[in-house]
């Protein structure tokens, strides 16, 4: 017998649901790889617009799972933001983590040369204010997050207020956490109210 999220469940036995994690805009899958190594039972999904990136991310996640002796499994998806996810994930993803392209096109002169030389522009730029794909991700996540799920988005510190306002208009609660450097923030969004 399986439950609605595809987890094995014995009749009458209490089971802990397998966490479902999606790394959107995954690139080579660094977040999903870390999850595979540390959350042995996770059902991991990776998605990107670039088919080659998806294949690379799947291979990386599988390698990290093997190295961590994890039974986490991974499925790759070619996505347009979140469009292209299978229907069985609708309202069933516990965590969506993403680093969408968030650099404003007006900031091209401030990027390091190596970023411009080795990254496709579609992986860097997110429109005039950098939030085009962030807004799409927030709006589209409403169809995919589980009721207690969380959306984690890395963006620039000066973009937090605008992204938070957009999210709260869609009844998502927001908290921000300082990123790896002083310029970035991880915006944590959840449906409903914080516990």
N, C-alpha and C positions, 0 to 999 in steps of 0.2 A: 504494500500500500504506500502511496506517496501523497504528500501534502500538496497544497496549491502552489508551492514554490519548488516542487520537484525533489523534495527531501524525503528520504526513506523514513517511514514511521510505522512502528508496530501498533496494532490496535490496542488501546489502553495504556501503552507505554509513553512516558513523557520524554520528548526529544528536544534538543536545543536546535533551532533552525540554523541551517547553513547560511552564513552571511553572504549576501550578494553584493559584489563591488564592481563598479564600472569606472575605468579610467578613460575619460573622453579626451579627445585631442591628444592621444596617448604618445605620439612620437615613438620612441623605442621602449616605452612602458616602464619608466622608473618607479612610479607609485605602485603599479600592479605587481611589479617584481618584489618590492618590499613587502607587500601584503602576502604574496605567495610564500615568501620565506618565513613570515611570522604568524600567519593565520592559517593553520594547516587544513581546515575544512572549507575554506572560502570557495565560492563559485565566482570566478573572476572573469570579467568581460573587459576587453580593450577595444577602443574604436577610434578611427581616424579617417580623414578624407583620402589619405594616401595609402593605397593598397600595400605598397612595399613596407611602409612603416608598420602597418598592422601585422604583417608576416614577421617582421623583426621583433615587434613587441611580444607576440605569442611565443616565439622561440626564447626570448629572454625570460619571460615569466615561467615557462616550463623549466628552464635551466635553474632558476632560483628555487622553484618548488622542489626539484630533484636534490639540489644542494642542501636544502633545509629539511629533507626527508618529509616533505609535506604532501598531503593528498589533495591539495588545492588543484582545481582544474581551471583551464582558461579557454575562452572562446573569443575569436576575433571578429570584428564587424567593420566593414567599410561604411562610414557614416557621413552624413551632411549635418553637422552638429549632432543632434540625437536622432535625426530621421534615419531610419534603416535598422533600428533595434527591433528584435522579434517581439511580437505581441505578448508572449508569455512573461516578459519582464515588466509589463505595464503595471505600475503601482507596486512593484516588488523589489526595487533596488534599495538596499540599505544605505549605501554610500556611493555618490557620484563625485569623483575627484577629477579636476581638470585644470590645466594651464592653457586656456585658449589664447590665441593671438590677441594681445592687449596693448601693443605699442601703437600710439597714435601715428597716423601717416605723417603728421607734421614734425615728428621727432626723429625722422630718418637720419638727420645730421648728428644726432647724439648717440647713435648706436655704435658699438665697437665694430671695427672693420671686419673682423672674423665672423661676426653674426651676419653681416650683409653678404659676405663672400660664400658662406657655407650653408646658410639657411634659406629655404625658399621664402619669398615675401609673404606667401599665404600662411606661413607658420609664425610670422612676426606681427604683422599689422592687422589691427582690428577697427579700421575706419578712422574718421576724423578725430574722435575722442578716444579711440582704442576700445570702445565698449560694445561695438556692434555684435560680436560673437558672444560676449559676456551676457548681454541682454537676451539673445536667442537662447543661450544655455539655461538661463534662469527661467525663462518662459516655458521652454520645452521640458525642463526637469519636472514640472508639475504633473506631467502625465506618467512619469517613470519612477519617482521616489515613492518608497513605502511610507505609510502614515507616520512612522517614527524615523524616517530616513534623514540623511543630511547631504547637502550639496556643498562641496569644498572647492573654492575657486581662488587661484592665485592671480593677483592683479597689482597694479601700481598703487602706492599709498594715496596718491592724489586722486584716485578713481573710486575710492571706497564710498564716499558720501553719495555719489551719483548711483553707483551699483546698489547700495543699500536702499536708497529711495525707490528704485525700480523694483527691488525685491519686496519691500514692505507693501507697495501698491498691489502686489499679488499675494498678500497675506502670508509671506514668509518672514519668520523671525531671523534676525541677523546678529552675529557676533563677529568681530574681527580679531585676528591674531597676527602679531608681527611675523613677517616671513624670515627667510634666511639672512637677508640684509635689511638695512633700514629703508630701502626703497620699495619693498614688496610686502604685501599683506595677504594672508589667507582669509577669505571671507567665508564664514560658515553660515549656511542658510538651512532652516528647518521649517516644515509645515507646522502651523499651529503655534503653540506656546512652549517655551522652555520649561523643562521640569524643575 
